[in-house]
C-alpha cells in the first residue's frame, strides 16, 4: 500500500505542477498576443498619420 500511495502522491504533484505551468503559459500567451496587437495597430496607424502630412 505504501508504494501505491507514494506513486499516487508523485503523480498528483506532477499533475499540479503541470496544471500551474499550463495556466502560466496561457497567461503569458494572452499578454504577448495583446502586446503584438497593440504594436500592429501602432504600425498600421503610423502610415495613415504620416500619409496626409506628405500630401
C-alpha positions as CSV (number, residue, x, y, z in Angstrom):
1,X,0.0,0.0,0.0
2,X,2.8,2.4,0.8
3,X,4.2,2.1,-2.8
4,X,0.7,2.8,-4.3
5,X,0.3,5.9,-2.1
6,X,3.7,7.2,-2.9
7,X,3.1,6.7,-6.6
8,X,-0.2,8.5,-6.4
9,X,1.4,11.3,-4.4
10,X,4.2,11.8,-7.0
11,X,1.6,11.7,-9.9
12,X,-0.5,14.2,-8.1
13,X,2.4,16.6,-7.5
14,X,3.4,16.3,-11.2
15,X,-0.2,16.9,-12.2
16,X,-0.4,20.1,-10.0
17,X,2.9,21.4,-11.5
18,X,1.7,20.7,-15.0
19,X,-1.6,22.5,-14.5
20,X,0.1,25.5,-12.9
21,X,2.6,25.6,-15.7
22,X,-0.2,25.4,-18.3
23,X,-2.0,28.3,-16.7
24,X,1.2,30.4,-16.6
25,X,1.8,29.7,-20.3
26,X,-1.8,30.6,-21.1
27,X,-1.4,33.9,-19.3
28,X,1.9,34.7,-20.9
29,X,0.4,33.8,-24.3
30,X,-2.5,36.2,-23.8
31,X,-0.2,39.0,-22.7
32,X,2.0,38.6,-25.7
33,X,-0.9,38.4,-28.1
34,X,-2.3,41.7,-26.7
35,X,1.2,43.3,-27.0
36,X,1.5,42.2,-30.6
37,X,-1.9,43.5,-31.4
38,X,-1.1,46.9,-29.9
39,X,2.1,47.0,-31.9
40,X,0.3,46.1,-35.1
41,X,-2.3,48.8,-34.5
42,X,0.5,51.3,-34.0
43,X,2.3,50.2,-37.1
44,X,-0.9,50.3,-39.1
45,X,-1.8,53.8,-37.7
46,X,1.6,55.3,-38.4
47,X,1.5,55.4,-42.2
48,X,-2.1,56.7,-42.1
49,X,-1.0,59.6,-39.8
50,X,2.1,60.4,-42.0
51,X,0.2,60.0,-45.3
52,X,-1.8,63.2,-45.2
53,X,1.2,65.2,-44.0
54,X,3.2,64.2,-47.0
55,X,0.3,65.0,-49.4
